[in-house]
């Protein structure tokens, strides 16, 4: 069996289940990992391993250094492996790496990623740090061809350019403070402090579900991480990463536009009430089509570039929802639905069903 505290990176749960391992989940205190409970479990139960993310993903929490050492020490005495994921270490502040401890502890594995800090997500490159006695065992179980030539060259080049890392980290945290404060000013959005290059936002008072908000932001070519499926998070959260100044500004404007647009909807009949998009009075960020953004070129929509260079989904050539036959069935199916909380899958299913019998 293996111990996984929650909330954390969900891929470890998926991997453990694929290997047929029993998982002992540790419930959080609020959204913070419960390290005391981990200590209690490893002292009293027979387990094989523990997985920790430091900083934790998706909360951005930096774990208590002394408490982790205590966990590692007790785990070593009981023959338990400890895997610490430091994928975001280089992009974090107020954190102390556990890497030097691999010299002494034979049960400790540190995982690092170059994908995050050096910004080449298309190349899946990482490395592990562990006691020399574990490297042979690791190599025996690892696949033969782990990375290709491109990944290897990119990794070497990145690690030789630490000045870039220092510069980018400084820029990220300067922008993070501005973005965090701007998010706080948006009605219904409560950003959660973090120690790394991303932070969560509690949107429970916004009226939107995480999936719904993610779907609406796609109309601005913005992709966020919605956290509705993350174990251990009992309220609606999204996670955003810090980008360039211009991109962060686009996110803020997009959120404000979405909220402004939704406030104009009739509470019980979210059908387009302005009909201005086809008169070219304002861009489609103020279109009240219930399927917006459908992201479907079939109906005449497409991404267009604004004057500021940002992208937005345009439905300027789509008249489908304004056809009388389509409008009648839309009103029947959609009347009374909560426009903010209904999940995108449900909305798009309605759209798909209508498209089958009433194509553009």
Buried (B, 14 or more C-beta within 10 A) or exposed (E): EBBBBBBBBBEBBEEBEEEEBEBBBBEBEEBBBBBBBBBEBBEEEEBEBBBBBBBBBBBBBBBBEEBBBBBBBBBBEEEBBBBBBBBBBBBBBEBEBBBEBBEEBEBBBBBBBBBBBBEBEEBEBBEBBBBEEBEEEEEEEEEEEEBEEEBEEBBEEBEEEEEEBEEBBEEBBEBBEBBBEBBEEBEBBBBBEBBBBBBBBBBBEBBBBBBBBBBBBBBBBBEBBBBBEBBBBEBBBBBBBBBEEEBBBBBBBBBBBBBEBBEEBEEEBBBBEEBBBBEEEEBBBBBBBBBBBBBBEEBBBEBEEBEEEBBBBBBBEBBBBBEEEBBEBBEEBBEEBEBBEBBBEEBBEBBEEBBEEEEB
